[in-house]
């Protein structure tokens, strides 16, 4: 999962003026908007596990098409790169899972 933070000038209801806000995106969806002046925060409800599974499903389901396109473009490159990919892939997947878990744990709803 990708986390992006942006700043934007928005009207704050609490400050009653246009001030900078920090907007946090997770996979192109807004998760949080925070006023940098008064620190008021608006949290959007988002099922992060569902987002993770959707992202994972999309990557798995498009893999055959991506490999076929590589095969059509350059078969020799594909055949030469398969052994290296087979070695590197488990590490890359593990790294992505750890980063996604960090995002899920950071932005999971707090129990009241």
Secondary structure as UniProt FT lines:
FT   STRAND          3..12
FT   TURN            13..16
FT   STRAND          17..26
FT   TURN            27..28
FT   STRAND          29..35
FT   TURN            36..38
FT   STRAND          41..43
FT   HELIX           48..73
FT   HELIX           75..107
//
